[in-house]
Every structure is written in C-alpha cells, then in structure tokens.
Amino acid sequence: MRYYQLKKDIKSDKREFVVTNILGLKGAIKNTVPKKSLDKNLLIATWNIRDFDSNKFKHGPRLKESYFYIAQIVSEFDLIAVQEVNKNLKALYKLMYLLGDKWDYITTDVTEGKSGNQERMTFIYDTRRVLFKNVAGEVVLPETSLIQGDIQFARTPFIVSFQSGWTKFSLCTVHIYYGADSGVKLVRRQEEIAGIAKFLKKKADNDKETLIVLGDFNIVDHKHKTMEALLDNGFKIPKQIRDKPQGTNTFQTKYYDQIGIRSKSGFFQLGEEDNSAGTFNYYNYIFRENQFEDYKSDVIKSLSKQLKNKEKELKKAQNKEHPNLEEINKLTKSITDLKGMLVNDVQLFEYYYKEWKTFQISDHLPMWVEIKVDHSEEYLKGIY
C-alpha cells in the first residue's frame, strides 16, 4: 500500500490517530484471516462497499482517512468482489492508487433502470497472486428462465475467469434485488437467487469447471427460503460459514452476503482451518463507539449540509405555482428533526453510530474464503 500518501492526505494533528487505527486493523486481520502463502493459498472475499461513491444519500462525503481504512481491508485479501461501485469511478481510482501498482480491477458498466441504481460490479485483485484469464461477461437469462416470467436481474451479475497456481475458477458476483421483506417483492428476491443459482449450476456442470458465486444476496437468514434458493441448486457453503453463521450487516443481525461453490473440475480444495472462511467486523477497530468525540465535528458538518439542502428544497416547494402541501409538511418535519439532532448529543451519537459511519465505510462486512492452489502432489500421484 502507498502509506506515504498519509502525509499528503491526513493533517499532522490527526495522523497519529489514523495510523493507530490502521495498525489496529492490520493486527486484527492478521489474527483473523489465514496468512497468505505464495503458490499455496488464495484469499477470495466479497464486500458491498456502500454507495462507493456518489454521496447521493447526502451522509458524506467520505473522509480521506476512510479510503485508507477501506484500502487496508481490501489489501488483506487477494481477490475481492465489490458491489455498489457507482457510475463515477473516482472513488475506485483513489482506492486503486492506495493499493499500489501491483493491483488491478475489472468492472462492468452500470446497470440501467431504477432497480439498477447506477451500480457496477467490480473485481479487485493482486496481480502477484492471481491471473485474469481474459474471459468476462454479464449474465443474461434466456427467455425461458426470466424472473417472474419476464424480468431480468435488477443488477446484472458479472462472471470472470481467474487462475491461481494450479487452480482455475470462475467467480460470479451478484447484488440481488432487495425490494421488501414480504409479498411479491420478497418472492422476486428468492427467484433472482434461484435464477442465478440454476444458471451457474448448469454452466459449472456443462463446462466441468469450478464456479464460485459470491456477493450481496440480501439473504434474510441462514435458514430462510432466500438461503434455500441457493442451497437447493447444489451450491455448497464453506463449512466454517455454514456451521457458525455470522451476520454481515453492521451489527451482524442479517445474513445478506454469501459465498457458494460448485466444483465440477479437478484441482480444487477449500481451506480446512477454522479461519479458512468467515466475516471480519472492522467496526471493532475503526469508527468505534468510544470514538464519537473524534468525529463529532464531522457528524455535525454532515447534518448541517443536510439541513441546508432541505431548507433549499422547502423554499423551492413553497414557491411552486401549485405547492404540494404533503411535500411541504414532510420537508418541514425533516428540517425540525435535523435542527433537533444538531443540539442533542444523544441523537448525534445515535446518528454517528448507526448511520453516518456506514457511509464512511459500509453497512456490510467483508466475507472471505480460503482456497488451496498447490495441487502438484495430487497431480504427480495421478500420472504413475
């Protein structure tokens, strides 16, 4: 990583604080995920980095230090599927610069339409550890397999072929439709998961390859029908995740993110240690509960900008030729609430801890799996 950029981006009076946070992250990840071993293993991860980086929800912008934390987390893995990369690639370029020139990325264009949310699917990878096999494509369902009879995916899944050591594999990253927790929209979510699982199962079986699907599935619970839609189509969940399920949202109460594997080729093996798959909660080390005072002025600045924007919207609404009373009342309430938060430390803390920080890093936690990539002994034993 280009740590020297800290001297340019972080003011001297804040630098010790930021460096201490980075060192905390480094130590924690070192004690949590497997050690990288050249030609022996590969660490694959998935991470939905919230709204990276349009600030369309007006809770940002991200602080400069936040990019260093994100880069530090990403750098601890070898190949990372990232969801919610926005149309403007400026944030991704910042991240790639911090990672250094040994890292590269592959990304899609945005998925058009309201459900597409102007998002890209992206793979970031360490070129010293993994090779892009020059095959990539977006998954488009055949007419006979459309969601609810006539719908493609809300956000088009992205599949790419890679190789590390002896192991060749394809990764497919998804960001499944959320919609709602019940009714027709929940059914659509289940059908999207089943749709991609059926499609990839057929591909893995026909091509005799290893296929890993990973990303934000918006799975409700590890025993819910949304999870069954993945499992029923023959995808295996690494036992470390399956046997000890951990939530992947901020407070680890939801099971949105997942990694599923279907292998129909030789030379594929998952890591077998307790830490060969799991979820990393970086909020134990950055943007902690006891760091509120360190960010209080930034939180106030964010809320003040939101207040100013709402006041502009209210003035515009009031000056319309035919004012919408419901819109005016809604904006008035938002302005009153924001003014109240700005003078209430309890509410400021709640906003910092539950919402603001998730727009600095994310409302999702990264999930990883270790695969073994040295199959030389297996090969040698098979040729005599």
Order of alpha helices (4+ residues) and beta strands (2+ residues): alpha-alpha-beta-alpha-beta-alpha-beta-beta-beta-beta-beta-alpha-beta-alpha-alpha-beta-beta-beta-alpha-alpha-alpha-beta-alpha
